[in-house]
Structures are given as C-alpha cells and as structure tokens.
Amino acid sequence: MRMLSLSALLLLAMAGPADATDTADTAAVKSVLSRYKAALEKRDLTGVEKLFDTRNEVVESGKVEGGYADYRDHHIGPELGHFASFRFSDYVVKVRLEGPIALATETYRYSIVLKDKPEPIERTGAATSVLKKIGGQWKILSTHSSSRTPKPAKPKADANAGE
C-alpha cells in the first residue's frame, strides 16, 4: 500500500509542472492570437510579422494568400486602408497543445465600417491556426480564416398571438 501511495504521489508531482506549463503555453498562444486581432482592430500591422514563423502560410476564405508578408502587402494591408473601423466581438478561442505544436480555433463576429460607406459590414468568422514553440516563443506557422454573413435572427413568438 505504501508503494502504491508513493507511486501516486510521484505521478501527481510529475503532472503538476506539466499542467502549469500547459496553462502558461495556452496563455502564450492566446496572447499571440490576441495581439494579431488587436493589430487588425487598430488597423496597424506594424511588427505583426514577429508573430509569424519565417516559413508560414495564410489562407483566407478559399484562397491561399502565401506567406504573411505577401498577405499583408497585397491583401489585408491595402484593405485596412479602406476601413474606418474594424471591431471583433463574441470572440472565443480554444487551444489544444500537442508538444511544441498548438492548434487553435477562434470563433467571432466582426464589424467593418468602410470610409466611404456608413453602413457596417457584419460577419461571423472562424479561424484555425497552427503555432509552434520556437526558441521559447510561440509563432504562427499557418492560419486559415473564413467568414459569412450572419443568418437573420429568428423572429420571437408574439406572446399575444393566441388571444
């Protein structure tokens, strides 16, 4: 019995630091994704390339954009120049760690107001990103995002309808 208790304590002791590391790594992955999201909302991509590994790929809504630098220079960067505002809401991120690899799934809503059109563009979106811990830092290897127009809200039943 004593040997069983000692074995159980050893297992708990070994699991404790791994759980703490997983928690710290999960928080670090979420921080990388949050910094990217914040840069988009600010419409300022200065320094964002540091969040990506040098060998990365960006896929958006059915198109392989290439690496982040190409995406920034030829797609999202010029697009942000037309935006008066870009806001995320209902943001949820889930992270699964697989050793030095993290798989992240984000869901969100976003609203864009163009400089020349006052009516906002509303979308729901999802993104899946693969990050790798390199030199103690989490870097985005691949990100794939897509969006769609939200479905209209279902009408609420009229409480007086049966009278």
Secondary structure by P-SEA (a helix, b strand, c coil): caaaaaaaaaaaaaaaaaaaaaaaaaaaaaaaaaaaaaaaaacccccccccccccbbbbccccccccaaaaaaccaaaaaaaccccccccbbbbbbbcccbbbbbbbbbbbbbcccccbbbbbcbbbbbbbbbcccbbbbcbbbbbbcccccccccccccccc
